[in-house]
């Protein structure tokens, strides 16, 4: 789970990633369900930007009538990510890290000691 959490921690403000993309970057091919599992079991004190992870279609995984959906939508809006009719334009907001970012950028969520 740690690799998944580290990957999610790297998604920059104003960008989103889908579950499969997070799994692929974390080195877990076809691991989208594992990303969902890791998110559900994230320690509260980790403070991951969970709201930046959405379905491949750009939709939230939460029911549109739920508090979690509204919280995700509002947090994304605070970062400038627009959700229209419950969907995010993945062509515009999808995180696309370059190779250097993936290889050399230390995760801000983990203590390097």
C-alpha positions in Angstrom: 0.0 0.0 0.0 2.9 2.3 0.7 3.8 2.6 -3.0 0.2 3.5 -3.8 0.1 6.2 -1.0 3.4 7.6 -2.2 2.1 7.9 -5.7 -1.1 9.6 -4.6 0.9 12.0 -2.5 2.8 13.1 -5.7 -0.4 14.1 -7.6 0.0 17.9 -7.8 -2.7 20.4 -6.9 -4.9 21.2 -9.9 -4.4 17.7 -11.4 -6.2 14.3 -11.0 -5.3 10.7 -11.7 -7.4 7.7 -12.2 -7.2 4.5 -10.2 -5.5 2.5 -12.9 -3.0 5.3 -13.6 -2.0 5.4 -9.9 -1.6 1.6 -9.9 0.5 1.7 -13.0 2.8 4.5 -11.7 3.1 2.6 -8.4 4.3 -0.5 -10.3 1.1 -2.5 -9.9 -0.3 -3.3 -13.3 -4.0 -3.8 -13.4 -4.2 -2.8 -9.8 -6.9 -0.2 -9.9 -9.0 -2.1 -7.2 -5.9 -2.2 -5.0 -5.7 1.6 -5.2 -9.3 1.8 -4.0 -8.5 -0.6 -1.1 -5.4 1.4 -0.2 -7.4 4.6 -0.1 -10.1 3.1 2.1 -7.4 2.0 4.5 -5.2 5.1 4.6 -4.2 6.2 8.1 -5.9 9.5 8.9 -2.6 11.1 9.9 -1.2 10.5 6.4 -3.3 13.4 5.0 -3.2 12.1 1.4 -4.8 14.2 -1.4 -7.4 11.4 -1.9 -9.7 13.9 -3.7 -7.3 13.9 -6.7 -8.1 10.2 -7.5 -11.1 9.6 -9.8 -12.4 7.0 -12.2 -11.0 6.7 -15.7 -14.1 8.4 -17.0 -13.4 11.5 -14.9 -16.2 10.8 -12.5 -16.0 10.5 -8.8 -16.2 7.1 -7.3 -18.7 8.5 -4.7 -22.4 8.7 -5.1 -23.3 12.3 -6.3 -25.7 12.7 -3.4 -23.1 11.8 -0.8 -21.1 14.1 1.5 -17.9 12.5 0.2 -18.8 13.5 -3.3 -19.4 17.1 -2.3 -16.2 17.2 -0.3 -14.2 15.8 -3.3 -15.9 18.2 -5.7 -15.3 21.2 -3.4 -11.6 20.3 -2.7 -11.0 19.9 -6.4 -12.7 23.2 -7.2 -10.5 24.9 -4.6 -7.5 23.7 -6.7 -9.1 25.0 -9.9 -10.3 21.6 -11.2 -13.7 22.0 -12.8 -16.3 19.2 -12.5 -19.2 19.7 -14.9 -22.2 17.4 -14.6 -20.3 15.2 -12.2 -17.3 14.7 -14.6 -13.8 16.1 -14.8 -12.2 16.7 -18.3 -9.4 14.2 -18.1 -7.8 15.6 -21.2 -7.4 18.9 -19.3 -6.7 17.9 -15.7 -5.1 14.4 -15.9 -1.7 14.3 -14.2 1.0 13.5 -16.7 4.3 13.2 -14.8 7.4 13.2 -16.9 10.1 10.5 -16.4 12.3 12.8 -14.3 9.4 13.6 -11.9 8.7 9.9 -11.5 12.3 8.9 -10.9 13.8 11.7 -8.9 11.2 13.7 -7.1 11.1 12.6 -3.4 7.6 12.1 -2.0 6.5 14.8 0.4 4.4 12.3 2.3 7.3 10.2 3.6 10.1 11.0 5.9 13.4 10.4 4.1 15.3 9.5 7.3 
